[in-house]
Amino acid sequence: MKPLSLAVMMLALAASSVAQAADGAAVFTQHCLMCHQSGGVGLAGQFPRLAGRVGAIAAVQKARPYLVQVVSHGMAGTITVDGQPIIGMMPPFAQIPDADVAALLNHLITLGKVPRKAPAPFTAEEVQSGRAAPALSATEVHALRGSLGI
């Protein structure tokens, strides 16, 4: 094989990998937009804002698995966001592939105010590892949130 042909083939493979990468904004639009609203701003008193909050949570290493758990298993209970209590139930999204969850979380960490130290991007492997832990109920995910103080 000629060197130029090999280079062209390598570029084509790289381009196809990028094209196949999950689009976090599209995952958000499909699964999250209805409740969490455009830009992840939420709906005061009903659905929490994600903008600025997911990035802050993801910046805390011990809290990152919580984000995977809440997307995968949902959450039920009362939380306080921006000084307002929200009593609700987020449905589980266990059917979303690991790479798509990683892309979704990576999209969410860019919304709103970004922490001083930007969190590391999520990977499909990190999501897969988080999902390999014993499955939690929606109320157990709520208790996990409480134990993290977030």
Residue, then its C-alpha position, 0 to 999 in steps of 0.5 A: m500500500k502506498p504511503l499516501s493511500l494509508a494516510v487517506m485511509m487513516l483520515a477516513l477512519a478518524a473522520s468516521s469515528v468522530a461522526q459516530a461519537a455521541d452528541g450530548a446536546a441531542v441526547f439532552t434534547q431527546h431525553c431531558l429537555m421536556c423537564h429541564q428546559s432549554g439550556g438546562v435552566g429547569l423550571a423553578g419549584q418543579f424541575p431542577r436546573l442542571a446548568g451550573r450544577v452538573g459541572a460543579i458536582a462533576a468537579v468533585q471526584k467522589a460525586r461523579p458516580y452519583l451523576v451516573q446513578v441519577v441518569s441510570h436509575g432516576m431519583a425520588g424525593t425532595i431536593t432543594v435547588d436555588g432555595q426552593p424545595i422540589i418534590g419529584m421523581m426523575p425516571p430512570f434512563a438505563q436504556i441510554p447507551d454508556a457512550d451517550v450518557a457520557a456525551l450527555l454528562n459532558h454536554l451538561i458540564t458545559l452549561g451555565k457557570v463552569p467551575r474554576k477547575a473544569p471537571a474531567p470529561f466523562t468517558a463511556e468506560e467511567v459510565q460503564s464502571g458506575r453502572a456495574a455497581p449494584a443498581l440503586s432504587a430511585t430513593e437510594v439515589h436520593a439518599l446517595r445525593g444526601s450523603l454527598g452534601i450536594 
